Structure formats: structure tokens, C-alpha cells
């Protein structure tokens, strides 16, 4: 069993025997994911929404930028970006950022148990270029500003007040992922020489104060790492990424996902998915488009990332063939869906409903190629558990 297989599966109950066998491998690194057949089979012809899906899956449009969300009086925001789902009784909520500047912010769509939209509303306003973010275990949405000296805002998916979390640092924030075991939040930085961070709250569940740290490692694509405190999280006059000698730099940090003592994050500048193994403090490549053999690489324009209960990773493309690709626990990378007729857009905000049977995402600029043309979708089908 690959070490990645164990780490992804641990969150849903991998056996003790697998645990022992994995640890004995120590720092033996698995090869990055390789091209192979999707567990869902090949893509069919594009549907009425222009989406190619595997057999058994269907899509529907949830919202369009500037248009009223069906069944509500709320007009959806422009340039929909990072998103997440939250349980709401027998229903759920999908939240979505708006990557415009100025204005930014985030909105939410609420669904009942049958998937019918019951309301839509604004949850964050008057911020700047809110790109990705992440959900917390206490059911808040961390919305991140992708601007120089940007902030993280903690928002309520049900509406109400939002709070700027200064202690989480000022830099070009991209995504966040909560680790409920170590009580930290991991953060990516969208700079060509950005860093990978973690924030340790003084009190878990309260992000008003804490310590910002940066990952320190060698120059290779695998090895061991440590964490060091960032002396001045305010990032001025010296940027946070330049404050710690030995901090490892990554080419354009994007999406971030935690599961089973592992955190994955993506770098768009070099089309990579990185895997940080928290049990033994090592890192390695989970995917690199230059290391796919045989080619061509199915996944390019690597951007937002999420995971399913099966341990599959779903990675969205900004560019490429405008696809969401899957990386399986046995290190196969394949196309899961493709959006056609929208070559000037990017795929954003992939997130699963609480039951794992609905995948939400957006095409940020839709068919128009403009931020006012964004489209948010839902895909329903037999996702594997």
C-alpha cells in the first residue's frame, strides 16, 4: 500500500495493520501520480450545460453572476472563486468567494435536504480579491485576500458578522486548511516565491491571537522539514516570506486540503501537488506534470483542490483543458470532468456536499471570459465512498 493511500484513508478508518506497515517505510517517498484510467470511466459528450461527465453523472447550474439565484431575490456575485460546504440540519450551505478588487467578499446558497435552493445571501462585503480559503471545524469560512498584504476574514456561512484575523498574517493569501489534530490552520501564498505557513491559535476555535510559522526545508522536491516562527506577521516592511532564513519557497501557492495527518497544496507556477506528511515531518511531490509518463499530462493549470471521503483528490484547472482531475489513493491521475466552450475561464471552488454525493464548483468567467459571466454548478452522481 502506498503511504499516500494510508494517509488519505486514515481519516475514514484505515486498519491498524496498514498503520504499522506504513510507518516502517520511514522516509521512503512514493513516486508522483501517473496517468491512468479514471475509476469513473471515460467522459461522455457535453451535456446541455457544456460539461463532459462520466456515465451516471448530471450537472445543473446553481447561479450566474449578476443574475438572481433561482428561488431567491439575491443576485450572485461576480468572479466566483474558492468555496466550501457546511451542514445545515438536513440540508447544507455552499459558500463562494468573489475574486474582484475592490468589492470582493463572499456569498452563500442554502439547500434543503432534497437539494432545492431555499435562500442565497451575502456573508462578506467590502474586501479585496477574495480568492480561496477554507472551512473550520467550528463551521466558519476563512475567506482569503489574494493581494499584497492581504488579510484572512472569518465569516459566518449563515450570515452575520465577519471578523478580520490580523494574527494570521498579512501576505498574498490564497487557501487555508484546518488540522483538528494539531489545532493549526495551514495557509498558502500566491507568489512566485511564496511560502507555506501554519497558524497556531492561542486557543483552538478562536483565531484572534496566535503564532504564525513558516515551513523550513531544503531546496529539493522531497525531504524533511521544520516550522519556524515568522517574527513579524504584519509583513511590513519585510514580507513574511523573506523573514526566516531557510524558509522553503514555492511557485505560486494555490489550493490546500487536509485529511488523515496529511496536508496537500498546489502550486500553479510549476503544475505541482505537494504532500506534507505530518506524522514524520516530511514532504514530497504527489503530482508533477513534468513527471507523468506516459504523457501528455492530464492535469495542468493546477489550482484549487478538495478531497472526497474515498480519499480521492479533486484538482481544478486554471487553464489547461478546463477540467477537474482526480488523483486516486493509488496514485492515478485522470480527468473527472471537462467544461467546454469556456476557454477564457478557470475552474474554481470545488467542494462536496456533506453526504459526498454532490460536487459544487464554478467557472469563474463562464462563456463570456469576463468576471461578470461567472457560473456556479452542481454535479450529482455515484461518487465512491
C-alpha positions in Angstrom: 0.0 0.0 0.0 1.3 3.5 -0.9 1.9 5.8 2.0 -0.4 8.3 0.4 -3.1 5.6 0.4 -2.9 5.2 4.2 -2.7 8.9 5.0 -5.8 9.7 2.9 -7.7 6.8 4.2 -6.8 7.3 7.9 -9.5 9.9 8.3 -12.2 7.3 7.5 -10.7 4.4 9.3 -7.7 2.5 7.9 -6.6 -0.7 9.7 -4.0 -0.8 12.4 -2.0 -3.3 10.3 -1.8 -0.7 7.5 -0.6 1.9 10.0 2.3 -0.3 11.2 3.4 -1.2 7.7 3.3 2.5 6.6 5.4 3.8 9.5 8.1 1.2 8.8 8.7 2.8 5.4 10.0 5.9 7.2 11.1 8.5 4.7 10.7 6.3 1.6 9.0 8.6 -0.8 6.3 7.4 -3.3 6.6 8.4 -6.9 4.3 11.2 -8.1 0.9 10.2 -9.5 0.9 8.8 -13.1 -1.6 8.9 -15.9 -4.2 6.1 -15.9 -7.9 5.3 -16.2 -10.4 7.1 -14.1 -12.3 5.0 -11.6 -15.4 6.7 -13.1 -14.7 5.8 -16.7 -14.4 8.0 -19.7 -16.1 11.3 -20.3 -19.3 11.4 -22.3 -20.4 14.1 -24.7 -21.0 17.6 -23.4 -24.4 18.0 -21.7 -26.8 21.0 -22.1 -24.5 23.0 -19.8 -21.4 22.2 -21.8 -20.0 19.8 -19.3 -18.5 16.4 -20.2 -19.1 13.9 -17.4 -18.7 10.2 -16.8 -21.7 7.9 -17.2 -24.2 8.3 -14.4 -23.4 11.9 -13.5 -25.5 15.0 -14.3 -25.0 18.8 -13.9 -27.1 21.8 -13.2 -26.5 25.5 -13.0 -26.8 26.9 -9.5 -26.1 30.5 -10.0 -24.9 33.0 -12.6 -23.0 36.3 -11.8 -25.3 39.3 -11.8 -28.4 37.2 -12.0 -30.9 36.3 -9.3 -30.4 32.9 -7.8 -33.4 30.8 -8.7 -36.0 30.8 -5.9 -34.4 33.8 -4.1 -34.1 37.5 -4.5 -30.3 37.6 -4.3 -28.1 38.4 -7.3 -25.0 36.2 -7.4 -21.6 37.8 -7.2 -19.0 38.3 -9.9 -15.9 36.1 -10.4 -16.9 33.2 -8.1 -13.8 31.5 -6.7 -13.0 29.3 -3.6 -15.8 27.6 -1.9 -16.8 25.1 0.8 -20.0 23.3 2.0 -21.4 23.3 5.5 -24.1 21.1 7.0 -27.3 22.9 7.9 -29.7 20.5 9.7 -30.8 18.1 7.0 -29.7 20.4 4.3 -26.4 22.3 3.6 -24.9 25.6 2.5 -22.3 26.3 -0.3 -20.2 29.4 0.2 -18.3 31.1 -2.6 -15.7 33.9 -2.7 -15.7 36.8 -5.1 -12.3 37.4 -6.7 -12.8 41.1 -7.6 -11.0 44.1 -6.3 -12.4 46.3 -4.9 -15.6 44.7 -3.6 -14.6 41.1 -3.1 -16.4 39.3 -0.3 -18.4 36.1 -0.4 -21.9 34.8 -0.8 -23.8 31.6 0.2 -26.5 29.4 -1.2 -28.7 27.3 1.1 -30.2 24.0 0.1 -32.8 21.8 1.8 -32.5 18.0 2.2 -33.6 17.4 -1.4 -31.2 19.8 -2.9 -33.7 22.6 -3.6 -32.3 26.1 -3.2 -34.1 27.9 -0.3 -32.1 31.1 0.0 -29.0 33.0 -1.1 -27.3 35.9 0.6 -24.1 37.9 1.2 -21.8 36.8 4.0 -18.8 39.2 3.5 -18.5 42.5 1.8 -16.0 45.3 1.0 -12.9 43.3 0.9 -10.3 42.7 -1.9 -10.0 39.9 -4.4 -11.2 37.1 -2.2 -9.7 34.0 -3.9 -9.7 30.8 -2.0 -10.0 30.0 1.8 -11.1 27.1 3.9 -13.7 25.8 6.3 -13.0 25.5 10.1 -14.2 22.6 12.4 -16.4 25.2 14.2 -18.3 25.9 10.9 -16.9 29.2 9.8 -15.5 30.1 6.4 -12.0 31.6 6.2 -12.0 34.0 3.2 -8.5 35.0 2.0 -7.5 38.1 0.1 -5.2 37.4 -2.8 -3.5 40.8 -2.7 -0.2 42.1 -1.3 -0.5 42.4 2.5 -3.9 40.7 2.2 -5.9 39.5 5.2 -7.9 36.5 6.2 -11.5 37.1 7.2 -13.5 34.7 9.3 -17.1 34.6 8.2 -20.4 33.0 9.2 -21.9 30.8 6.5 -25.4 31.6 7.9 -24.8 35.3 7.7 -24.0 38.0 10.3 -20.7 39.5 11.4 -17.3 38.8 9.8 -14.0 39.4 11.5 -10.6 40.2 10.1 -8.0 37.9 11.6 -4.8 40.0 11.7 -2.8 37.4 13.7 -2.9 35.1 10.7 -0.5 37.3 8.8 -0.6 39.9 6.0 0.6 38.4 2.7 -0.9 37.4 -0.6 -3.2 34.8 0.9 -4.7 32.0 -1.2 -6.1 29.0 0.7 -6.5 27.7 4.2 -7.0 24.2 5.6 -7.7 23.3 9.3 -5.9 20.5 11.1 -8.2 19.4 14.0 -5.5 17.0 15.3 -2.7 19.6 15.7 -5.0 22.5 16.2 -3.5 24.6 13.4 -4.5 26.2 10.2 -2.3 25.8 7.1 -2.0 28.7 4.7 -0.7 29.1 1.1 0.8 32.2 -0.5 0.2 33.0 -4.2 3.6 34.5 -5.0 6.2 33.0 -7.4 8.5 32.7 -4.3 5.7 32.2 -1.8 5.9 30.1 1.4 3.7 27.5 3.1 2.6 28.5 6.6 0.7 27.3 9.6 -1.1 29.4 12.2 -1.3 28.1 15.8 -4.2 29.8 17.6 -3.6 30.6 21.3 -7.0 28.9 21.9 -8.3 26.4 19.3 -11.5 27.7 17.9 -10.5 31.4 18.4 -8.4 32.9 15.7 -8.0 36.3 17.3 -4.4 35.6 18.5 -1.7 33.0 17.9 1.6 32.3 16.2 2.4 32.3 12.5 5.0 29.8 11.4 6.7 29.1 8.1 7.8 25.7 6.7 11.6 25.4 6.6 13.3 22.8 4.3 15.9 22.2 1.7 15.7 23.0 -2.0 14.7 19.6 -3.2 11.2 18.2 -4.0 11.3 15.8 -1.0 12.8 15.8 2.4 12.3 16.6 6.0 11.0 20.0 7.3 10.6 22.0 10.4 8.5 25.0 11.4 9.9 28.4 12.5 8.1 31.4 13.8 7.6 34.4 11.5 8.9 37.3 13.5 6.6 39.9 12.1 3.3 38.5 10.7 2.3 42.1 9.7 4.6 41.7 6.7 5.9 45.3 6.7 8.5 46.5 5.9 9.8 42.9 5.3 7.4 40.4 3.6 6.6 37.4 5.7 8.2 35.1 3.0 11.5 36.8 3.4 11.8 36.9 7.2 13.1 33.4 8.0 16.3 32.1 6.7 15.8 28.7 5.2 12.1 29.1 4.6 11.1 26.9 1.6 9.7 28.8 -1.4 7.0 27.5 -3.7 6.0 28.8 -7.1 2.5 30.2 -6.7 0.7 28.5 -3.8 -2.9 27.8 -4.6 -5.4 25.2 -3.1 -4.9 23.4 0.2 -6.6 20.3 1.7 -6.1 18.4 4.9 -7.1 14.8 5.7 -5.7 12.0 7.7 -2.4 13.5 9.1 -1.6 14.9 5.6 -2.0 18.2 4.0 -1.8 18.7 0.2 -1.4 22.0 -1.5 -0.9 23.0 -5.1 1.5 25.3 -6.9 0.2 26.7 -10.2 3.6 28.1 -11.4 5.0 24.6 -11.8 1.8 22.5 -12.0 2.5 20.5 -8.9 0.6 19.0 -6.0 2.7 18.8 -2.8 2.1 16.4 0.0 3.1 17.2 3.6 3.3 14.2 5.8 2.6 15.4 9.3 3.4 12.2 11.2 7.0 12.2 10.2 7.6 15.8 9.2 8.5 15.1 5.5 7.2 16.5 2.2 7.2 15.1 -1.3 5.5 15.6 -4.7 2.1 14.0 -5.1 1.9 15.2 -8.7 4.1 17.0 -11.2 3.0 17.5 -14.8 6.7 17.1 -16.0 7.0 13.6 -14.4 3.9 12.0 -16.0 4.9 9.0 -18.1 3.4 8.3 -20.5 2.3 11.8 -21.3 0.7 14.1 -22.0 -0.1 15.1 -18.5 -3.8 15.2 -17.9 -3.6 17.9 -15.2 -2.2 21.4 -16.0 -3.0 24.8 -14.7 -3.1 23.2 -11.2 -5.3 25.3 -8.8 -8.0 24.6 -6.2 -8.1 21.2 -4.5 -10.5 19.3 -2.4 -10.9 15.7 -1.3 -13.7 13.1 -1.1 -14.5 10.5 1.7 -12.9 7.8 -0.5 -9.5 9.6 -0.3 -9.6 10.8 -3.9 -8.3 14.3 -4.5 -10.1 16.6 -6.9 -8.0 19.3 -8.5 -9.4 22.1 -10.6 -7.6 23.7 -13.5 -7.0 27.4 -14.2 -6.2 26.9 -17.9 -5.3 23.5 -19.3 -8.5 21.9 -20.8 -10.7 23.5 -18.1 -11.0 20.2 -16.2 -11.4 18.9 -12.7 -9.0 16.0 -12.5 -8.9 13.2 -9.9 -5.8 11.8 -8.1 -6.7 8.4 -6.6 -5.2 6.9 -3.4 -3.2 4.5 -5.6 -1.6 7.5 -7.4 -3.5 7.5 -10.6 -4.3 10.9 -12.2 -7.2 11.2 -14.6 -9.8 13.6 -15.9 -13.1 13.6 -14.0 -15.0 16.3 -15.9 -14.4 18.9 -18.6 -16.1 22.3 -19.2 -16.4 23.1 -22.9 -16.8 26.4 -24.7 -15.2 28.5 -21.9 -11.6 28.6 -22.7 -11.1 32.1 -21.2 -12.3 31.0 -17.8 -10.9 28.9 -14.9 -12.4 26.2 -12.7 -12.8 27.3 -9.0 -14.2 26.3 -5.7 -14.7 22.5 -5.8 -16.4 21.3 -2.7 -18.6 18.3 -1.8 -21.9 18.4 0.0 -21.9 16.8 3.5 -23.2 13.5 2.1 -20.5 13.4 -0.6 -22.9 12.9 -3.5 -22.9 16.5 -4.9 -19.8 18.4 -6.1 -20.0 22.2 -6.4 -17.7 24.3 -8.4 -17.6 27.5 -10.6 -16.4 28.6 -13.9 -15.1 32.0 -12.9 -15.7 33.8 -16.1 -18.0 31.5 -17.9 -18.6 31.7 -21.6 -18.1 35.5 -21.7 -14.5 35.5 -20.4 -15.5 38.3 -18.1 -15.8 38.3 -14.3 -19.4 39.2 -14.7 -20.0 35.9 -16.6 -19.3 33.5 -13.8 -21.3 30.3 -13.4 -21.6 28.1 -10.4 -22.5 24.4 -11.0 -23.6 21.3 -9.1 -22.6 17.8 -10.3 -24.6 14.8 -8.9 -23.8 11.2 -9.3 -22.4 8.0 -7.9 -19.3 9.3 -6.2 -17.5 6.5 -4.5 -17.4 6.4 -0.7 
